[in-house]
C-alpha cells in the first residue's frame, strides 16, 4: 500500500480573509458553555445542580447509555444555569468562571509502560473519551470496542482552515504521548495523514503510520483518508481523533491535568484582522471575534468552518469540537436576473455562466446566499466531480431519503459522515441539505442495525 494519497476529485474554495500566522491571547471569557447537542445521540445525566461549584476537568454529566463516558468542565467556577428546551431536554450548561483556574488533578501516566486497560480507564476518568469518534455512524466511540485502526488527519484542506503546523507548534511531546497511548487501543495501526511540507509538527512522531496527502479539498477530511487507506466494511469499526484534541489527550497523560486550551483561527472577509487566538473550549465568541474586529452588522458568524460549522450569535460560544471561527457577509439579498448573466465574483465547479475556472488562484469574497431555491434533485454529475471516495454520492443520498437500509449498506454508508458531503452540498444546484440527509440516514442505521 502506498503511503502517498493523491486526490484528484474535489474543489478548493479559495476565500478572502485567511488568518495571518500571528498569535494573540483572547480576553478571558466570563462564561463558558457546554452544549450536549455537540455530542450526537448522547442523553446527559447531570452530576451537579445549578449553583454548584466545579473545578476545571471535573465531570458535569455522563452519558445515559454508558455512565463511564463523562463530560467535564473546561474551567473552574459556578454552574450558573442549566437551560432546557422542548420536553425539558438540556440544551446548554453555563459555567461562570471564577478566574482561579482550579483544576481537578489526576496522576500522570507513563503511556510507554501502561497497558491498554489503564490508558482507557484514565481517558474515561478524565473526560477525554468524547474526543474519540467512531465510524460507522460518526458518534462517540463505544468503550468496549477494539477498532481495526485509528485515523488522525494532520492536514485541514477546508476553506480558511487553520494550519496545524502553526496552531500545534510546541505540542510535539503531547502529540507523541497521545499517539503512543492510542496505538495500544487498536488491533491495527494509528494512521496519520499530513500535507507534503518540509516543516511539520507531526514529522517525527513514532508509533504511527505516516501518509502524505495531496490534492484539492476534501483531501484533508479524515473520511477521504479512511476510504483510500482502509475502507470500513460491515462489522468493522475504526476510530478518529482530530489533531487539536490529540494534543489535549497527550497533555493530560504528561501533566495529569485536563487543559481545554484551543489555538483557533479567526478568519473570513468580515474580520478586520484575521489571525490566531488562544482561548478555551466553550468560550464566548465575543472575546476573540471583537478583538479581531467585525466589519458591518449584517454578518454570519460561524463556529467551525464555513462548510460544516454552526451559526452562532454575537453572544454565543465556541463549539466543543471547533478550532476556528469564521465571519462572512450574510447572503440575504437577491440579484436581479442573477441566474441569467455572466458571473465573475463567484466560484463554481461548473462552467455554466460563471468564469471562476479562468482564474484558479483568485480568492473570492462570498456570502451565505444559496443562489437558488430548494428543488428536486437534478442529475448533473457535479457531485461525482468533487467527491473523491469510491462511493456513488447521489445514489447514497437518495437511499437515505427513502430509508432503504439495504441500499445504504451496499452503497458504503458505514464509512461516511456528514462532513464528507459538505462539498457536494456546496455545488448542489438543487440546494438539497446533503449533510442533514446523511446524518438522518446514519441515525436510522444506528437505531435499526446498531
N, C-alpha and C positions, 0 to 999 in steps of 0.2 A: 504493500500500500504506500503510495506516495505521500510524503508529508507536506507537499505543496498543494494548496487548494486554490484553483484558478476559476473564478466565477465570471461567466460571460454575460449571462442574462441578469438584468437589473436596471436600475436608474439612479444616477447620482443627482440629487436635488440640491443644487448649489444656491444657498440663500445669503443675503446680506446680513451682516451683524454677528459674525463668528467671534467667540470670546478670545480676547488677547491673552497671551500667556503671562499674565501678572496676577499675583495672589494677594488678596486682602482679607482681613478678619471681618466678617459681618458683625454688625452690632448685636449684642446679646438679645435673644428673644425673651419677651416677658412670659409668654405661654407657649407650650408645645402640645401638639395634638396627635393622638394615635387613632386611626380610623380602622375598625375591624373589617370594613369593606375592602381594605387593601389586601386582606388575606382571604382569598377566594374560597368559598364553601366552609369557612370557619365560623362556628357559632360560639361566641365568647361566654365564658363563665367567670364572673368577676371575683377577685380576691379581696378587693377593698371597696368601701363605700365612699360617697362624697365627703370631702373634708379630711380624708386620711393623709397622713404624711408618708411620702415614699422616697426611696433612695434611687439614684441612677443605677440601672441594672437590676432593680427589684421587680419581680413579676407583678403585673397588673391584673392579668386574666390568663386563663388557659383555654384550650380547645375542648368543647363539649365532647367531641368524638374521641379525643385522646388527651387526657389530663397531663400527660408528660410534656406536651408541646405548650410552652409558656411564652408569653409576650411581655416584654419588660419596658420599664420607663426609661426614656432617654436622658432624663435629668432628675435631680432631687428637687423636691418641692411638695406642693399640696395638690391632690386630685380634687380640683375645684368643681368640676361638672362632669356628669355622665349624661350626655344628650341621647335622646331616644327618638326614633321615628315611628312609622306606622307599625302597629302590633307590638309596640314597645321594644322594637329592635334597636340595639345600641349602635349609634352612628358615629359618635365622637367621644373620646376621653380627653379632657382638657386638664393639663398639668401646669400649674403656675409655678415657675422656677423660683427657688429661694436664693439663688446666687452662690450657695455654699459648695455646690458640686460634690456633695457627699455621695460616695459610691458604695454600693453593695459589693464587697470584695469576695473573690474566690481564690483558692490556692492556685499557684502556677502549675502547669502540666508540661512535662517533658514529652513532647509528641514523638520523639525518636525512640523512646523506650516504652511508651504507653501502648496498650493493646486497643483494638477496635472498640471493645465494650467500654473501656474507660473514657475514650475520646467521645463516643456517642453520649455517654452519661453526662459528661461535662458540658457538651453543647446543649443538651436538653435543659440541664440545671441553670445554665447562664442565659437562656432565651435566644440562643443562636440558631436553633433549628428552623425558624421561619425563613432564614436566608437560603435554605436548600429547597429547590423546587424539583419536581419530577415530571418526566414525560413517560407515559401518556398523561393527559388532562391538564398539564401546566398548573399544578397546585402544589402546596407544601408537601414535601416528600413524606410518605408513610414511614414511620420509625422502624418498623420490623422488617422492612425490605432490604435486600442487598442489591444494589444496582449493577448492571453489566458494565457500566462506565460512568464517569463523571466528566462533564464538559464545562469549560470556562472560556469565555470569549475575551481576549485581551485587546480586541480591536472593535471600535464602535464606528460603523460606517454611516449612521443615520445623519440627516441634515443637522448642522450646527452641533454635532455631538462633541462631548469633551474628549480631550486627549489624555488617555490613561498614563502615558509616559510623563505627563506633567502633573496630573492630579494625584497620582500614586507615588510620586518621587519621594524617596526616603522611607518607603514602606516595604522595602525588599525583604527584610527579616520577617515581618509579619506575613507576607505573601508566602514565603518559604515554609513557615510553620504551618500555615493553613493547608497547603497542598500536600505536605508530608502527612498531616493528620487525615485528610480526605482520602489519600491513597490507601489507607488501611480500612476504609469503609466500603470499598468496592472490590468485586471479584475480577475486575478488569483494570483499566488504566484511567488516570486523570489526563484528559486531553485539553491542552491549552493552545488556542489559536491566536496568532499575533500578526500584525501587518509587517511587511518587509521594511525594516528600518534598522539602521546601524545601532541606534541608542534606544534600548528597550529595558524597562524595569523588570520584564519577565525573562530576559535573555539568559540569565544564569541560574534559573530555578532548576532544582533537581526533583526527582520523583514525579515528573510529568512527561507526557509525550507531546513534544512541541511541534506545532504545524504553522506554516506561514500561509496567510490567506491574502488574495489579491482580487481585484475586480470591483465593480460598482456595488452600491447598496442593493440587496441586503447581505453582502459578503460578511459583514460583522455580526449578523444575527446568529445566535447560538443554534437556532433551528436549522439554518442553512449548513452550518458546520457539522451538525449531527448527521444530516442527510448525506453529506459527502464522505464522512468518516465511518460511521457505524449506525445505519438507519435502524429505527426502532420497529420491531415486529410484534405481533400479538403475543402477549405473555411476557414480554421483556419490559424492563424499566431502566431508564437512565436518569441521572440527576444533573441539575445545572446550578451553577453559582455565578453571580456576577462578580466582576473583578473588584469593585469597591467593597462589596460585602466580604470577599475573601480576606481583605486586609483587616476588617473588624474581627473576623473569626480568629485569624492568626494573632492579633494583638491580645485577645483575651487569654490565649494559651501562654503567651510570653509574660504578660503582666498580671493576670488574674483579675482584670477589670474590663467591664463592658464599655467600650468607647464608641459612641454612635456618631463620631465626627464624620462629616462629609465635606470634601472639596468639590463644590459644584460649579458648573459653568453657568453664567448668567448671560444670555445672548438673545439675538433677534434684532430685526430692523427698528423696533420701537424702543430699544435700550440705548441710552446715550453713551454709556461707557461699558461695553460688554467685556467682562473679564471673569476670573475665577474668585470664588469666595469660600472661606472656611466657615462652616456652620454645623448644625446637627440635624439628625432625623427629626421631622415633625416641627421644625422651627417656623416662625411667622414669615410669610413671603415678603412682607413689607421691610423686614430687616435688611435684606440684600437687594430687593427689587428697587427700592427708592434710594439706596446707596449708589446703585449703578445708574439710576435716573431713567424715568419712563417718558417717552415722547408722546404727548397728547393724552386725551381722555378715552377715546374710542379704541381701546386696545384689548386684545385677547391675551390673557396671562395663562401660561400652561406650566404645570408641574410635570416634568418629564419631557420627552422630545415631541416635536411638532406632529409626528405621525401616530404616536401611541399614548401620549400624555393625557393628563386630566386638566380640564379647565378649572382655574381657581380664581377667587376674587382677591381684591387687594388686602383683605383681612383674613385670607386663607392661610394654609400651612403646607409645607413641603411634604410630599408623599413618602411613605415609608421606604419604598424601593427606588426612589428617584434621586438622580445625581445631576440634574440640570433643571434650569428654569428658563423659559423662552417667552418673550413678549413680541407679538406681531400685530399689525393692524387688523381690526375687526372687519370682516367682509360682509357688512350688512347693507351695502349699496348695490345698485344694479346698473349695468351698462346698456344703453340703448342700442339695440341690434348687435350686442356683444358676440352673438353666435354667427354673425353674417359679415364679418370684416376681418382682414388680416390682423393678427395679434403678434406684437413683438416683445411684450413685457411679461409674458407668462411662459412657463415650461410645460412641455407635453411630450409624451412618448410617441405621439402620432404626428405626422407631417401635415395633417389637415388644418389649414388656416393659421396655425402657429409656426413660427420660424426659429424656435429655440435650437433646433438641430443644426442651424447655421453657425451658432455661437456656443460651442460645447463648454467653454470656460467662463461664460458670463454668469454673474451672480444676480439673483432676482430678489426683488422686494415684494413678496407675495403676501396676500391677506388670507382670511379664512373662508372667503366666498367659494362655494362649491361649483359655481359657474354652470348651474343647471339644476333640475329638479329630480326627485326620486321617480324612477320609472322601471318597467320590466327589464330584465336582463337583455342586453343587446350583444350578440355574439360577434366580437370584433377581432379576437386573437390578441388583444392588448395584454391580457393577464399573463399569458404564456411568455410574452416578450420580457417581462420583468420578474418572473417567478422562476428562480433557478433550481428549485427542488424537483426531484423526479416524481412529481405528482401532478395530476390534472386539476388545476385550481377551480375552474368553472364547474366541472362535474362534482367536485367535492362540496362546493358551496351549495349547489342545488340539492345534493343528497342530504345536507344538513337542514335545508329549508323544508324538505318533505319528511324529515326524520326517518330516513331509510338507514337503519343501523348496519345492515349487511353491506350496503354500498359504501357507507362511511368507512367501515373496516377495510374493505377491499381497496379503497382509494387512498389509504395512508393516513387516516385520521389520528392514529396513535402517536405520530411523531410531530404533529403541528401544534402551534399555539397561536392565539390571536395576532401577535405581533408579526408573524410570518406573512400575514395577509394585509398588512398596513400599506404596502406599496401597490398591491392590486386594487385596494380601496382608493388610493390616490389617483390612479389612472382610469378608474371605472367611469365610463360615460353614462352608466345607468344610475350612478350615485347610490349604489347599494352599500349598506353598512357591513362590510365583509368581516371586520373583527368581531362585531356583535353576533353575527351569524355563526362564526366558528366557535365563539365562547358558548353560545347556546347549545351547539352540537356537542361540544366536549362535555358540558354538564349533563346532557341527556345520556351520553355513553357512560359516564361515571355512575349515574343513577341506575341505568338498566343493566350494565355489564359489570361495573365495579373495578 
